[in-house]
C-alpha cells in the first residue's frame, strides 16, 4: 500500500457506515408505516423490511425499537394465538403513532428533495436539471 493511500473506500469510511446512518434516521418511521393499515408481529415486520433490500435489519435492532415505540405509546400491543406455535405479540399504531407518522410523511418529501438537490449532480431546484426550465422542454 502506498503511503497516504487509504485501504478502504475513497472517503475512508467503513463501507456500511453510510447505510447504517441512513437506516438509523428512517427505520422508526418505516416500521410505523408498515403498521399503518394493520397490526403486525415482529417477524412479519422483519420480513417486510428485508423485502425492501435497503431496510433489511435484524432482530437485535427491530425488537428494541418496538419496545421503545411501545414505551413512547406510539404503538399498542395485543397477544394473539398462532396456528403455528406460541401466541404472538402484535404491534398496532396508536393515535400518537398515526400522528407521528403523518408528521414524518409531511416532512419527508421536502427533506428528500433538499438532499437530492445537494448530492445528485445536475439536480436543480424543483427537480429540474440546472439551466433548464419547464418552458425549455
N, C-alpha and C positions, 0 to 999 in steps of 0.2 A: 504494500500500500504506500502511496506517495505521501510525504509529509503535507499536512494541511488538507488532505482529502478525507471526507467522511466515508465510512464504510456502509452507511445506511442510505435512506432516501436523500435527495438533494437538500431538503430542509433540515436534515439532521434529526428529525423526529422519528420515533418508532412508527412503523407502518400503520398500526391500528389506532394510533392516538387520535387522529382526526375523526375517524368513525366513532370512536368511543366518546369523544367530547360532543359530537352532534347528537348521538343517541341519548346522552345524559340530558340534553336540553329539551328533547321532544318526547321521550319514551312515556312519561307520565300522561301526556295528553293523547298519545296514540293508544295507550291502554284504555283510557277513558272513552275514546272514540269507538273502540271495539265493543264497549258495553252500551253504546248509545241506544241500540234497538232492543237488546235483550240481555238478561243476566248470563254470565259465562263463568265457568270454573277455571282454575289456574292452568291446567294442562291445555285446555281449549285456547286460552289466551296465548300461551307459549307457541302452540302450533300456528295460530293465525299470524303472530309476529314473525315466525320462521318463514312462513309462506311469502312474506314481503321481500325476503332476502336481506335488505339493508337493516331491518329492525330485529333480526334474529338475536336472541339473547337467552340466557339460561335461567334456571330456577332460582339460583342464588341472587339474581337481580330482580326477577319479577315478584317473587313471594314477599321479600322485604318491602318492595314498592306497594304491593297490595295491602300489606299490614299498615303502612303509613297512610295510604288513601283511606283506609278504614278508620284509623285514629283521627284523621282530619275530617272525618264524616263526609267525604266525597263519594264513598260507596257504602252500601249496606250489604250484609251477608245473610244468607239462609243456607241451611243444610238440606240437601235433597237426596233421597235414596237413588242408588245407581243400580242398573241391571247387570253391571259387570264388575262388582266389587263393593267396597265400603261406601257409605254416604259421601257426597262431595259438597264442598263449600262453594256456593255460587255468589258471585260479586255482581252487584247491580248499582247503577248510578243513583245517588240520592239527588234531591233537588239542588243541593250545593254543588254536586258533581256535574249536573247538567249546566248549571250557571258557569262553572269554571271552564267547561268545555266550550260553551258558547263564547266566553271572553277570549279564549285562545283562538278559536275559529275566526273571530273578528279581527284579531291582531295578525294572525299568520300570513295572510296574503301580502300585506304591506311589508312585513319583515322579510318574507321570501323575496319579494321584488327588490328591496333595498340590498340584500345580499347578492342577488343575481346581478344587479347593476354594478356592484363593486368588483365582483370576482369573475364575471363572464365577459371575455373580450367582445367588443362590438355592441354591447348592450347599452342603449341609451335610455333616457327617461321614458316612461310609458311603454317599455318593452320594444321600442323601435330601434333599429340599427342607427348608430350615430351618423348624423349628417343626412338622414332620410326622414321625411315626414309622410304622413298618410297621403297627402296630395301628390307626392312623387311616385306613388306606387301605381 
